[in-house]
Amino acid sequence: MERWRAEDHVDEFVCELLRAGFMLSDLGADLADSLPEDAYPGEEPGAVILQMMCGTIRTAVGSADPRDVRRATELIEQAVARTLEHLRLACELSRRMHGEGGGGGGRAYG
C-alpha cells in the first residue's frame, strides 16, 4: 500500500494539523486519565493538563512574533470552520439525495 504524499503547502498544513491534533488530544486525555484523583485537589484534571501543555508549547512559540502566532491560530480556526461547513453541506446534500429518513426518494437532480 502506497503512503499518501503531500503535494503542496496546503496538504502539508492539513497533515501537520491532523497529526498534531490527534497526538495532542490523545496525550492530553492519557495524562488526565493517569493523574491520581488527589494530584491537584479542587482542580479539574483536564484544566491542569491544558495549563501544562500551554506552558510546554510556550517554550516553542513564545518567542515568535505574536502576529505570526495569531495568524497561525486564525488559519487553524478557518480550517476547522470550513471543514464543519462542508460537512454540514455534505450531510444536507445526502439528506436531499436519500430522503430525510435515509431511504427512498432518490436523487431528484444532479
C-alpha positions in Angstrom: 0.0 0.0 0.0 1.4 3.3 -1.1 1.7 6.0 1.5 -0.1 9.3 0.7 2.2 12.2 0.0 1.5 15.9 0.4 1.5 17.6 -3.0 1.7 21.3 -1.8 1.8 23.6 1.2 -1.9 23.2 1.9 -1.6 19.4 2.0 1.4 19.7 4.3 -0.6 22.1 6.6 -3.5 19.7 6.8 -1.3 16.7 7.5 0.6 18.5 10.2 -2.6 19.9 11.7 -4.2 16.5 11.9 -1.0 14.8 13.2 -0.7 17.4 15.9 -4.4 17.4 16.8 -4.5 13.6 17.2 -1.3 13.4 19.1 -2.0 16.3 21.5 -5.6 15.2 22.1 -4.5 11.6 22.8 -1.7 12.8 25.0 -3.9 15.2 27.0 -6.5 12.5 27.5 -4.0 9.9 28.6 -2.3 12.3 31.0 -5.6 13.4 32.5 -6.7 9.8 33.0 -3.5 8.8 34.6 -3.5 11.6 37.2 -4.2 10.3 40.7 -7.5 11.8 42.0 -5.7 13.7 44.7 -3.0 15.1 42.5 -4.5 18.5 42.2 -7.3 18.8 44.8 -10.1 21.1 43.8 -8.8 21.4 40.2 -10.2 19.7 37.1 -7.5 17.3 35.7 -8.2 18.4 32.1 -7.6 22.1 33.0 -4.4 21.2 34.8 -3.1 19.2 31.7 -4.2 22.1 29.4 -2.1 24.6 31.5 0.8 22.2 31.4 0.6 21.9 27.7 0.3 25.6 27.2 3.5 26.0 29.3 5.3 23.5 27.3 4.2 24.8 23.9 5.0 28.4 25.1 8.7 27.3 25.2 8.5 26.6 21.5 6.4 29.5 20.2 6.6 32.1 22.9 9.5 34.0 21.3 7.7 34.1 17.9 6.2 37.3 16.7 2.7 37.5 18.4 1.3 38.4 15.0 2.6 35.2 13.5 1.1 33.1 16.3 -2.3 34.9 16.0 -2.2 34.3 12.2 -1.4 30.6 12.7 -4.4 30.5 15.1 -6.6 32.2 12.6 -5.6 29.7 9.9 -6.4 26.8 12.2 -9.8 28.4 13.1 -10.6 28.9 9.4 -9.6 25.4 8.6 -11.9 24.0 11.3 -14.8 26.3 10.4 -14.6 25.4 6.7 -14.4 21.7 7.5 -17.5 21.9 9.6 -19.3 24.0 6.9 -18.5 21.4 4.2 -19.6 18.6 6.5 -22.9 20.3 7.1 -23.3 20.8 3.4 -22.5 17.2 2.6 -25.0 16.0 5.2 -27.7 18.2 3.8 -27.0 17.0 0.3 -27.1 13.4 1.4 -30.4 14.0 3.1 -31.8 15.5 -0.1 -30.5 12.7 -2.2 -31.6 9.9 0.1 -34.7 11.4 1.7 -34.9 12.6 5.3 -35.3 9.1 6.7 -32.3 7.7 4.8 -34.4 5.7 2.4 -36.4 6.2 -0.8 -36.9 9.4 -2.6 -33.7 9.1 -4.7 -31.9 11.8 -6.4 -34.2 14.4 -8.0 -31.4 16.4 -9.5 -27.7 16.4 -10.3 
